[in-house]
Amino acid sequence: MILPSLPGEAAPLLLALAPAFTRPSGQRFLLLMAAAVLTTGRRTVANLLRTAGPLARGHKTSYQRVLSAAAWSGVRLGGALCGFILRHLVRDGVVTLVGDDTVESHPGRKVYGKARHRDPVRSSHAYTAWRYGHKWVVLAVLVRFPFAVRPWALPVLVDLYRSAEENRRRHRPHRTPAQLLCRLLRLVLLRFPGRRFVIVGDAGYGTHEVARFVRRYRGRLALVSKLHPGANLFAPPPRYRGRGRPRVKGRALPKPREAVAQRRHLRRRTVAWYGGGCRRVQVASGTGHWYKSGRGLVPLRWVFVRDRDGTHRDEYFFTTDPTLAATAVIGYYTGRWNIETTFEELRAPSAWRRRAAGAPTRSCAPPRACSGCTRPWPSCSTPSPKPSAAERGTGPAKRAAPSPTPWRPSAAGFGPNGFSHRPAAPQLSKNSPTNCATSSFQPSPRRRKLHQSS
């Protein structure tokens, strides 16, 4: 059994993920997963092994092969993780899913699947910034915790987007990010036949193709996304009377932009907004059938939102479930922003990357317990205090760099790499920092010199 002597809270998760691995691969995957929690820099395999220290028995290539050549299925692992979240965190009711894509830089010459992608963070309407690397399509589950103001987006399934040029070179059918998201949704529907879902995506996933896919599973799946103000809406086709070709659409309805302009008064509502708060808005909604030539009709409800405080521009949303209220549609879409927060927090542990981008550095050291921080440590935005001459290594007294605290081996663990139930307490001096207000992340002198020269 791949279950070390870890705290009891981790046992259900480890038992859920264990069937996806063989015993050797599971032991190494568990060690890498524990080291990833404690690693402060980039989460490469080399950095994870440095954090694990003597607990990483065997050659380092055996840990690298876990992610490149070991016999385990990512689909099976993602399904097990999704099942664990649904059983323990979203036990009943409608499950809210969020789909989006993110680009990670990998500019090497021999990186598999690398391509040139548009960077949505640095790009604007007038300027397009490109980034070389991987583009991942991510499907996450929105979970509400009693201690958090906003929901958390927990990724469960990912798929790599490959450019049209690479697929043409390898003689593979090309799939867009929207088509990859539909494939991930189909996996979730097959694995959990008794649950109902609502998938939320931005304008890139609010296409007629995705809406038509969701329509096929309308009893269990609904889509919430952005809608173009000039979308073609029609009434349903009249009943066929047996003469000529049957009609595929009815009379034309006003476009959402035209329908809003014709209304003299908009309803005032208080809805859930970005960041977990509430906002006073003006709302208008309507129903119709979205038509695309050769693709058929998709019934939907469109919603127009105008921020009464004037901080956000007017938006048009839609859902494939016409029974949803306008306020519910707005709440679903504003909750989509939590996956963007997840992407930012996953990139945050790299201190040098945050400093190069001009972002504030974290102010509490991850290996220690931080009692004064109310959010996870990658979100801390208080600038670190400037180190003294002794801390920089230029003064007469040099402080030794802190080393990660290893877990003591235990006989209850698996094989030779057993883990104790609790990590050893760190040895702190009288002047050692213990909270967010005074602790700081100190890079090595070599990295500090490279950063200053760049």
N, C-alpha and C positions, 0 to 999 in steps of 0.2 A: 504494500500500500504506500502511495506517495503522500505521506502525511507526517511531517516532522512535528516535534514538540513545540508548536507555536501557540500563542494565546488562543483560548477557546473560541473567540469571535471569528478567527480565520478558518476554523475547521470546516464549516459548511461550504465556503467558497472553494477550498482546496479539494474537498470531496467531489464537488461539481465539475472541476476542471481535470481531475485525475484521469478519467477514462479516455481523454483525448490524447494521452501520451503513453509510450512505453515506459518501463521503469527507469532505464538510464536517462532517457530524454527528459522525463518528468523531474528527476532529481536535479538536473542542471537547469531546467526551466524555472524551478522553484527558487533555486539559489540566485539566478539572474533577476527574478521578480523581486525578491527581498532586497537585493543590492540596489535595484532601481529606485526603491523608496528612499534609500539613504544617500544616494549619489547626488552631489551638489552641482556638478558640471554637466557636460554633454553625456547623455546616456548611451554611449557606445559600449560595446562588449569589453573593450580594454579598460575603460573607466569602471565598469561594473566589477570586473575582476580585481582591480586595485582596491575597491571598497570592500569586497569580500575577504581579501587578504588570504590567510592560511586556510580558510574554509573552502576555497576553490581548489579541490584536489584534482590532479590530472593535468594534462596539457591544455593550454588555452584554446587550441583549435577545436577541442571536443566541445567547448561551449559555443564557439562560433558556428560550428556545424548544426547546432540546435536550430538556428534561424535560417540556415541555408540548405542543409542536406538531410536533416533528420526526418523520419517517417511519422509525421503527424499532420492533421488536417486543420487548416485555419477556419474553414467553414464549420467543422464540428466543434472547435474550441469557441468560436463566436456564438454558435447556437447554445452551447452549455452556459456561457456567460449570460446570454439573454434570458435563458430559462431561470437562472439563479436570481436575476433582478426581478423578473415577473413573479416568482414565487415568494420572495421575501420583501420586496419594496413596493410592488404594484400588484397586490393580490387580487383585486377585483376592479370592475369598472373599465372604462375605455382607456387604452394605453396610447399616450401621445408619443409619436416618433418624429424625429427631426432629421432631415437629409440635407447635406451640404458637401462641398468639396474644399480641400485645402491644398496648397502647394508648398512642398518642402524642398529646399535647395540642395542639389547634389550635382555640382558642375563637373564631376570627373569624366574622363574620356570613355571609360569602360563601365559606366553605371548602367545596369539593365533597366530598360523602360524609361530612360531619361528623355525629356523633350523640352521644348520651349513653351511656357505657359504664361498667360496673362496673370499678373499679380493684382488681385482686386484691392489690396490694401494701399498700394502706392499709386495705382492708376486712378484716373479721373475721366470725365466725359471728353476732355480735350487732349489728354495725354495717356498713353498706354505704356506701362512698365512691364518688362518681361523678366521671367525668372526661369533658369534652367534647373530641372530637377524632376521630382515625382509629383503627380497630381492624384490625390486620394479622394475617392468618393466614400463618405462616412455616413453611416446610419446610427443614430443615437436614440436612447430612451430618456425622456424627461421624467425626473423623479423629484418629488417634493419631500424635504426633510423638515422636521419641526424646528430645528435650530437655524435654518437658513431663510432669508427673506425671499429669494428667488429660487426657481427650480434649477436643478443641476442636470446637464446633458451628459449622459454616460454612454460613450461609444461602445457598440457591440459588434458591428460588422463593417468591414472596409473592403474596397476593391480598387485596384490600380487602373487608372485611365491611361490608355496608350494612344498615341497620336495616330492620325490617319496615315502619315508617311511610314511609320514603323509597321502598322498592320498591313499596309500594302507591300512592304518589303518582305514580311514574314508570311504573306498570303493568308491573312486572317480577316474575318469579317470585322468591320469597324463598328464600335459601339460608342455612342455619346455618353456623357455623364448621366443624362436623364435615363437612358436605357440601362446603364449599370445600376442606378438606384431602383429601377423596376425589378431587376433581377434579385437584388437584396431583399426587396419587399416580398417577392414570391417565396424566398427561403423562409422568411418569418411567418408567412401565412401557412406554409406547409408544416412547419414545426409546431405551431400553436393554433390548432384548428378551432379551439373553443374561445378565443379571445377576439375582441374588436379593437381596431386601431384607427388612429387619425394621423396621417403623415403631413408634415408641414415643411415646405421648401420655399426658397426664394424664387425670383422670376425665372431663373435658369431651369427650374424644375416645374414651373407652372405652365407647361406646354399642353397642347391638345393631345399629344401622344400619351403623356403621363395621365392626364385626366381620363382618357379612354381606357387605359389599363386599369385605373382605379374603379371605373364604372363596371368592369367585369366582376369585381369583388365588392359590389356596393352593399351587400349585406354585412360585411365585416370590415370594410376599409373606406375611408373618406379622405379627400385631399383638400388642403387649405394652402393657398399661395396667392401671388400677385396676379392681377389681370390687367391687360392693356386697356386703356380707356376707350379705344376704338374697336373693341372686339365685336365680331359679327354674331348677333343674337337673333334667333328666329323662334317663332311659335312651332309647336309640334306639327307634323304633317297631317293633313286631313285623312279621313278614312277612305281607303281605296274602294272605288265603285265598280271596278271590273272593266274599265275602258282606258286604253292607253297605258303608258308607263306610270307606275306608282310614284308619287311625289316623295322626295327625301326630306323636305323641309316645308314649313308653313310660311306665313306672312312674316316679313321683316319687322323686328322690334327695334325701338330706339337703342342706339349704342349707350353704354353706361355714361359716357361724357354728355351726350345729348339728354339723357333722362335726368341727370343731376341739374343741368342748366334749365330744364323746364319746371323744376320744383321751386316753389316760392319759399317754402319753409323746410328746414332740416330738423330732425329730432335731436334732442340733446340727451346725452347719456354719459355716465361715468364708467369707464372700462378699465380693465387691467392693461398696464403699459410696460414698456421696456424697463428692466431692472427690478421688477417685482412691485412697482408702485401702481398708482391709479392716475387717470387723466380725464379731464372733461373734454368731450369731443362732440361734434355734430355728425350725425349718421344718416345715410340714405341707403336703401337696399332695393333689390328687385330680383326677379327670376327670369329665366329664359333658357334657350338651348344654344350652346356654342357650336358653330358649324365651321368645318374646314372641308374644302373641296376634296371629294373622294374618300373622306374619313368618317363621315357621318356626324350625328348630333350627340352632344353630351349635355344633359340637363345640369344646371348650376344655379347658385344664388350668388349675386355679386353685391359687394358692400363698399360704399364710399365713406371715407373717414376724413374729417377736417379737424385739426387740432385747434381748440379754442384759445390756447395760450400762444399759438403762432410759432412754436419752436420746431415743428415738423411740417413737412410739405404734405399736400393732399395725396392720399393713396387710394387705390382701388384693389380690393381683395375679392377672392371668390372661393367657393367650396362646392364640391360635387354632391354634398348632402343638402338638398333644399330645405330640410326641416331644421337646420341649425339656425339659431338666432344670430342677429348681426353682432351683438356684443360678444357672443361666444367665438365667432369667427375672428374678431379683432384680438381677443385674448389668446387664441391659439397662435396667431401669427406673431404677435409681440413676444410670445414665449420662445420663438425660434431663435432669438438673439443669444440665448444661453449657449448654443453650440459654438458661436463665435467666441464667447468667453472661455469655453473649454479649449479651443485651439490656442488662444493667447496664453492660457495658464500652462498648457503643455510645452510651449516654447519658452516660458519664463525662467525655468531653472538654469539656463545658460547665462551666467552673469555677464560674460564678455559680449554675447550677442545683444543683450539688453542695453549695455552701455554703448555699443556701436550704433544702435538704432536710436539713441537718445532717450531711452526709457529709464525710469528710476530704478535703482538697484534695491534688492530686498534688504531688510534690516535685521532679520533673525536667522541664526544658523540652523539649518534643518536637522542635524543630528541631535540637537538638544531639545528638550521640552520647552515650549514657549507659552507661558501662562498668560502673558499680556496681549497675545494676538488672538483676535476673534475670528479671523479668516485663515484659510490655508496659506502657508508661508509664501508660495509664489505670487500671491496677490498683495503682499505687503508693499507699500509704496513709500514708506518713510526713508529718506536718504540715509546711507550709512555714515557714521561719524568718521572724520578724517583720522587715519592711523597716526600714531606718534612716531618719533624717530626710532625708538627701540623696536616698535612693531614692524616698521619698514625694513629693519635690518641694518640701518645706517648708524645707529647709536652704539654705545659701548656694550649695552646689554641686549642680546638677541633672544627672542622668544622662539621656542621650538614650535614648528607647525603642528596643529592638532591632527591626530590620526583617527580614523574611524574606529569606533568601539566594536570589537568583534564579539559575536555571541559565543558563549562557552559551549563546547560540545557536550552533548548529553547522550547517555546510553539509550534513552527512549527514542532518539532520532533514527533516521534511516541510514544504513551503511556506515561509512567512516565519517560522514559529514553531518553529524547530529547537531541539533540546535537546542539551546537551553530555552526554558519558558520565558525568561526575561533577560534583556541585555544587561551587561555589566554597567554599573553606575559610573558616569564619567568623573574623572578626578579634576575638580575645580579648585583653584586657589581663592584666596579671600577677595581678590580684585577681579575675578573672572566675571564676565557679563552673564546674566541669567534670564534676561527678558528682551523684548523687541526694542526697547528704548536705548539699550546700550550695546547689544551684541552686533557684530558685523562679520561679513564674509571676507576673508583675507585670501587672495590668490597667492600662488607660489611666486617667488622672486623672478623666476625665468619667465612666467606668463606676464607678470607686471612689466618686465623690461620689454617684451615683445609688443605689448599693448602700447607702451609709451613711444616706442620707435615708429609704430604705425600711425 
